[in-house]
Amino acid sequence: MNSELVKQALDKVTNPNILVNLISRRVRQLSSGGGGMNRPFIESEKPLGSADTALEEIVQEKINFEKLSEDELQ
């Protein structure tokens, strides 16, 4: 994983635990093949690994998350 991309992604998603979960889920989606959500949302001049692709998507705000309140969890 590119450490500079990690720093930039942490500027967007300030909680490192949430960032790890976002990257993990996105890597699984990218690795599963097929179409739709399994394709990168970004174009890159150089080949990127799945984790770097997920990080770049977060940095470019192609993917994000919504924090649920405790009421919504019940």
Phi and psi restraints in degrees (value plus and minus 20) as a CYANA .aco file:
   2 ASN   PHI     -95.6   -55.6
   2 ASN   PSI      98.9   138.9
   3 SER   PHI     -85.0   -45.0
   3 SER   PSI     -52.2   -12.2
   4 GLU   PHI     -87.1   -47.1
   4 GLU   PSI     -59.6   -19.6
   5 LEU   PHI     -84.5   -44.5
   5 LEU   PSI     -57.3   -17.3
   6 VAL   PHI     -81.7   -41.7
   6 VAL   PSI     -65.5   -25.5
   7 LYS   PHI     -81.3   -41.3
   7 LYS   PSI     -63.4   -23.4
   8 GLN   PHI     -86.0   -46.0
   8 GLN   PSI     -59.5   -19.5
   9 ALA   PHI     -87.2   -47.2
   9 ALA   PSI     -55.4   -15.4
  10 LEU   PHI     -87.3   -47.3
  10 LEU   PSI     -43.2    -3.2
  11 ASP   PHI     -89.2   -49.2
  11 ASP   PSI     -50.4   -10.4
  12 LYS   PHI    -105.5   -65.5
  12 LYS   PSI     -63.4   -23.4
  13 VAL   PHI    -136.8   -96.8
  13 VAL   PSI      80.4   120.4
  14 THR   PHI     -93.6   -53.6
  14 THR   PSI     -39.6     0.4
  15 ASN   PHI    -112.3   -72.3
  15 ASN   PSI      95.2   135.2
  16 PRO   PHI     -80.9   -40.9
  16 PRO   PSI     -52.4   -12.4
  17 ASN   PHI     -86.2   -46.2
  17 ASN   PSI     -61.2   -21.2
  18 ILE   PHI     -86.2   -46.2
  18 ILE   PSI     -60.3   -20.3
  19 LEU   PHI     -80.1   -40.1
  19 LEU   PSI     -65.4   -25.4
  20 VAL   PHI     -80.2   -40.2
  20 VAL   PSI     -62.8   -22.8
  21 ASN   PHI     -85.7   -45.7
  21 ASN   PSI     -61.7   -21.7
  22 LEU   PHI     -80.7   -40.7
  22 LEU   PSI     -66.7   -26.7
  23 ILE   PHI     -83.8   -43.8
  23 ILE   PSI     -64.5   -24.5
  24 SER   PHI     -80.0   -40.0
  24 SER   PSI     -67.0   -27.0
  25 ARG   PHI     -84.6   -44.6
  25 ARG   PSI     -61.9   -21.9
  26 ARG   PHI     -87.8   -47.8
  26 ARG   PSI     -58.5   -18.5
  27 VAL   PHI     -81.5   -41.5
  27 VAL   PSI     -62.2   -22.2
  28 ARG   PHI     -81.4   -41.4
  28 ARG   PSI     -61.9   -21.9
  29 GLN   PHI     -83.1   -43.1
  29 GLN   PSI     -66.1   -26.1
  30 LEU   PHI     -85.8   -45.8
  30 LEU   PSI     -53.0   -13.0
  31 SER   PHI    -100.9   -60.9
  31 SER   PSI     -37.4     2.6
  32 SER   PHI     -99.4   -59.4
  32 SER   PSI     -30.8     9.2
  33 GLY   PHI      58.0    98.0
  33 GLY   PSI    -191.5  -151.5
  34 GLY   PHI      66.4   106.4
  34 GLY   PSI    -175.3  -135.3
  35 GLY   PHI    -144.0  -104.0
  35 GLY   PSI    -184.2  -144.2
  36 GLY   PHI      43.8    83.8
  36 GLY   PSI    -137.9   -97.9
  37 MET   PHI     -87.6   -47.6
  37 MET   PSI     -31.9     8.1
  38 ASN   PHI    -106.9   -66.9
  38 ASN   PSI     -21.7    18.3
  39 ARG   PHI    -121.0   -81.0
  39 ARG   PSI     126.3   166.3
  40 PRO   PHI     -81.8   -41.8
  40 PRO   PSI     124.1   164.1
  41 PHE   PHI    -108.5   -68.5
  41 PHE   PSI     -19.2    20.8
  42 ILE   PHI    -145.2  -105.2
  42 ILE   PSI     140.9   180.9
  43 GLU   PHI    -132.9   -92.9
  43 GLU   PSI     119.3   159.3
  44 SER   PHI    -151.3  -111.3
  44 SER   PSI     121.2   161.2
  45 GLU   PHI     -91.1   -51.1
  45 GLU   PSI     -50.9   -10.9
  46 LYS   PHI    -133.8   -93.8
  46 LYS   PSI     131.5   171.5
  47 PRO   PHI     -88.4   -48.4
  47 PRO   PSI     114.5   154.5
  48 LEU   PHI    -136.9   -96.9
  48 LEU   PSI     127.8   167.8
  49 GLY   PHI     -92.4   -52.4
  49 GLY   PSI     150.0   190.0
  50 SER   PHI     -80.2   -40.2
  50 SER   PSI     -62.2   -22.2
  51 ALA   PHI     -86.3   -46.3
  51 ALA   PSI     -62.2   -22.2
  52 ASP   PHI     -87.4   -47.4
  52 ASP   PSI     -55.4   -15.4
  53 THR   PHI     -82.7   -42.7
  53 THR   PSI     -65.5   -25.5
  54 ALA   PHI     -81.2   -41.2
  54 ALA   PSI     -63.5   -23.5
  55 LEU   PHI     -82.0   -42.0
  55 LEU   PSI     -64.5   -24.5
  56 GLU   PHI     -84.3   -44.3
  56 GLU   PSI     -56.6   -16.6
  57 GLU   PHI     -84.0   -44.0
  57 GLU   PSI     -57.2   -17.2
  58 ILE   PHI     -87.9   -47.9
  58 ILE   PSI     -65.4   -25.4
  59 VAL   PHI     -81.3   -41.3
  59 VAL   PSI     -61.4   -21.4
  60 GLN   PHI    -104.1   -64.1
  60 GLN   PSI     -14.5    25.5
  61 GLU   PHI      38.2    78.2
  61 GLU   PSI      17.2    57.2
  62 LYS   PHI    -104.2   -64.2
  62 LYS   PSI     -44.8    -4.8
  63 ILE   PHI    -152.6  -112.6
  63 ILE   PSI     131.9   171.9
  64 ASN   PHI    -173.4  -133.4
  64 ASN   PSI    -189.4  -149.4
  65 PHE   PHI    -158.8  -118.8
  65 PHE   PSI     142.9   182.9
  66 GLU   PHI    -144.2  -104.2
  66 GLU   PSI     101.8   141.8
  67 LYS   PHI    -101.7   -61.7
  67 LYS   PSI     106.1   146.1
  68 LEU   PHI    -108.9   -68.9
  68 LEU   PSI     126.9   166.9
  69 SER   PHI     -99.4   -59.4
  69 SER   PSI     146.5   186.5
  70 GLU   PHI     -82.8   -42.8
  70 GLU   PSI     -53.2   -13.2
  71 ASP   PHI     -83.9   -43.9
  71 ASP   PSI     -58.0   -18.0
  72 GLU   PHI     -92.4   -52.4
  72 GLU   PSI     -41.8    -1.8
  73 LEU   PHI     -98.1   -58.1
  73 LEU   PSI     -38.3     1.7
